[in-house]
Amino acid sequence: RRTMARGYRSSDPNIRIHRRSNISNHFRCPARHGAELQLGDGAIVNREALDRGTWFHACVEAMLMPIRGNKLGTPERQDALPVLGRCPETLRTEVAELVGKWLRRWPTTHVIDVEVLLSSEVLAKHESPDGKAHHIGGRLDLVTHPQMVWDWKSGWGVMTNEASLKDLQIASYGLMASDHYGWSEVVV
């Protein structure tokens, strides 16, 4: 059964959707996750890094939306210019550099979905203590053919292959994509 997450909430009261990021944060450190939930935005240590990532994502989305559904599309920098124009001046140069690096590495590929919010069932109603189906939900930055899910990172760390195999985010994105698109194998 496939259910689209709308703002991480389901219209069906018998389904609970858990944000992938919340599960990942709880898995990393339950005490810290609880404190962050109580503090809300006050828990964000590096607001500039978060804003830089948000603006970068907005630029990438603006470049990919025009080629969505086209075979072998190539994003155009000019499609990101309106978003860059709204970006705060303090971040504009960094975001423009990230966009430039991203464009240089872009592989010619068929774009299926951009910034798509999905969910996947991980616990059926009959398996659940509260009698509700539990889904994991998250936003996939890009889905391309053949069977690939992309998640852009604007930080500076690179995950090792060993760490990526154990990463909850990567596993949950693979699960959501395989359920939604009917894929038997997914590359993230």
C-alpha positions, -999 to 999 in steps of 0.1 A, spaced: 0 0 0 15 33 -10 6 66 7 19 100 -3 31 120 26 15 155 26 36 177 48 46 145 68 9 140 77 -15 115 63 -52 122 56 -59 87 70 -61 88 108 -50 51 109 -16 60 95 13 76 113 41 91 93 75 96 110 100 120 95 131 103 84 152 130 99 135 126 133 142 88 133 178 93 123 183 120 150 167 98 176 188 68 165 220 89 168 212 102 203 177 99 220 185 125 247 198 151 222 168 145 199 144 151 228 162 183 237 161 195 201 124 188 199 118 210 230 141 238 219 128 239 183 148 264 162 168 273 193 187 241 188 202 251 154 238 258 160 249 269 126 220 289 110 242 301 81 250 265 71 213 256 72 204 287 51 232 280 26 218 245 21 183 257 18 192 283 -9 214 257 -28 184 233 -28 161 260 -41 186 268 -70 190 231 -79 152 226 -79 148 257 -101 173 242 -126 158 207 -126 121 214 -128 122 226 -164 137 192 -175 115 170 -154 101 142 -175 125 149 -204 149 122 -215 186 131 -211 180 167 -199 207 192 -190 201 218 -163 207 255 -172 224 279 -148 200 307 -160 171 289 -144 187 294 -110 193 332 -114 159 343 -100 165 322 -69 201 335 -65 187 370 -68 165 365 -37 194 348 -18 208 370 10 240 388 -1 260 372 27 254 338 12 251 345 -25 287 339 -35 289 306 -16 256 294 -30 267 304 -66 299 285 -61 281 254 -49 257 256 -79 287 259 -103 304 228 -88 271 209 -90 266 218 -127 301 207 -136 294 173 -121 259 168 -135 256 135 -154 233 136 -184 203 117 -171 165 113 -173 149 133 -145 118 116 -131 110 136 -100 124 167 -82 120 174 -45 94 147 -41 79 140 -7 73 102 -2 64 77 25 67 40 28 50 15 52 74 1 77 49 -13 102 14 -26 92 -16 -19 114 -18 -56 126 19 -54 137 17 -21 155 10 -17 193 -12 13 186 -32 -4 158 -20 22 133 1 16 102 35 34 106 52 50 76 86 66 73 85 98 52 111 120 37 119 144 8 139 129 -20 159 157 -38 160 140 -72 148 107 -87 163 97 -121 162 68 -145 176 42 -142 165 37 -106 186 63 -88 178 86 -59 199 117 -52 204 136 -20 223 168 -23 247 178 6 260 213 10 283 204 39 319 196 34 321 161 48 321 130 25 307 98 38 327 66 34 312 36 16 311 16 48 292 44 66 268 48 37 258 11 39 248 16 76 231 51 71 195 52 81 187 81 57 201 62 27 183 30 36 150 48 41 153 67 8 159 34 -10 129 19 7 106 48 -1 117 49 -38 114 11 -43 79 11 -28 67 42 -47 82 35 -81 80 -4 -79 118 -7 -82 135 -39 -71 169 -22 -68 177 14 -59 210 33 -60 213 63 -36 
